[in-house]
Amino acid sequence: MKSFIRIVTGAFLVLGARANAQVTAIKAGHFIDAESGTVLTDQVILVKDGLIQAVGPKLAIPKGAKVIDLSDRTVMPGLIEMHSHLVAPWTTDPEPLHELERTAAQEAYISIPNAKTVLMEGFTTVRDVGTYRALVDVAMRDAIAQGIFPGPRMFVAGAYITITGGAGAMTGVAPDVTLPWDLKYGEANSPWEARQKVRTLAGQNVDVIKILVTGAILTHNSNHLAREFTFEEVSAIVDEAHNFGLKVAAHAHNVNGVKNAVRAGVNSIEHGTFLDDEVVQMMKEKGTYLVPTLEVHGCIQTNANLPKDFLMHDSIAEIHMASFRRAVKAGVKIAYGTDNAVCAFRFPGKEFELMVQGGLTPMQALQAATVAAADLLGQSSHVGSIKAGKYADIIAVKGDPIKDISIMQNVDFVMKGGVVYKQ
């Protein structure tokens, strides 16, 4: 039988070539059951054809199976990063205007190492929420899925949907400069223009719609306290996206922008820097996720390469943490996200520590990066836990992250889709 490729919910699954693949048996000394929030011992995981075949204590290991002994490790599902920007050199070159010095092809090539780095840190799936150069993330997703280079399973936005001159737009250029099409791909300034942008992106096979409903910290001439997009515009975007089966992630700092987005029915609030009691109650009632990206402030404060006007905003970390604590106390659903690219791609697990400082238990923080993230993605049947029929996305760490969550910065075993990338 010839190998063939089938598209599954925006990602590719290679079938046929592994029809007679060998069974792999993983011995897990400690096993985090993300669905139940418990830690089990002495489990065996059977993997074949890239999928989990079975998991349980004292399972019989088939004759001829390849055995991976992780008896001295804590084994858990592959992690899911819900606020990533893999197509970017921002850590080393955070000036957006330098995008004008590179072609889209250059942007794609210099971003390839980012994908491997994130995978090797244990993140087997990412939701990539935008790139200045439209659709480069779509190309990266498909290249990884076809095995051209290693990286996480990607779910991508294609481009930011933003107002002209708004957050995520290419601002700071002279008014007589004409930008290339892919640097203004998502600009919209009315409900009908917003609908058209969603339709265009849906036609390019994106997996999620990313909108920016407030100003941004890392955009020239932007006020993070300003509301961007009206309620009518956000409602149009959400209605059109949901019509195409796409979820909506909303970048939002100030509370009025957050309220507009929640009322309009977005699926997640990204950052949520300024939250009050009213809006967290709204989020809880509507089931809106918060993807907090707490680490980003430290990354901004320590990046000497950032433009000076970006550094004006480095005093809001404490406000952001207080908002996160308010959301946790109210019972808002939390999914894991780091805003990597702004933060270095190495050690994305540091966000776990901040989430625990903000009120989550270590298990809840791990669930935010597994079952909760899978739910927000709409991919719970494929990822987020180690269960028969799901992708064989499995990682391991030495030690007990329930006692010391900082251990999550040192993932030393990574399997994605049944293939071992780090051991």
Secondary structure by P-SEA (a helix, b strand, c coil): cccccccccccccccccccbbbbbbbbbcbbbcccccccccbbbbbbccccccccccccccccccbbbbcccbbbbcccccccccccccccccccccccccccaaaaaaaaaaaaaaaaaacccccccccccccaaaaaaaaaaaaccccccccccccccccccccccccccccccccccccccccccccaaaaaaaaaaaaaacccbbbbbccccccccccccccccccaaaaaaaaaaaaaacbbbbbbcccaaaaaaaaaaccccccccccccaaaaaaaaaabbbbbcccaaaaaaaacccccccccccccaaaaaaaaaaaaaaaccbbbbbccccccccccccaaaaaaaaacccaaaaaaaacaaaaaaacccccccccccccccbbbbbcccccccccccccccbbbcccccccc
